[in-house]
Amino acid sequence: RLREVIARTGVTTVFSEVLASDALARTLAEEAGVRTGVLDPIEGLSDKTADQDYFSLMRGNLAALRKANGC
């Protein structure tokens, strides 16, 4: 069903979150012929993001969404 929605609506990217496995997103994107992307819900800062704050993480999310939507 999701593949049908992707094809019908022109979705270009299937997103996953940094705190969850991206396996389902990768499989769905591969089968639908679209890209994958990652969004950060800021629920769990890691060593990699410890120097960032809410605004910098959300700017990163916005950049990922803009790229996915060709903005």
PECOR-V843930 format. One record per pair of residues at least 24 apart in sequence whose C-alpha atoms are under 10 Angstrom apart, sorted by the first residue. I is the first residue (numbers start at 1). J is the second residue. Records with the same first field share a line. If there is no record, write none. Layout:
BEGIN
I: J  J
END
This chain:
BEGIN
2: 28  29  32
3: 28  29  31  32  33  34
4: 32
5: 32
6: 32  33  34
7: 32  33  34
10: 34  69
11: 35  68  69
12: 36  37  67  68  69  70
13: 37  38  64  65  67  68  69
14: 38  68
15: 39  64  65  68
16: 40
17: 41  42
18: 42  43  44  45  46
19: 43  44  45  46
34: 68
35: 68
36: 68
37: 61  64  65  67  68
38: 64  65
39: 63  64  65
END
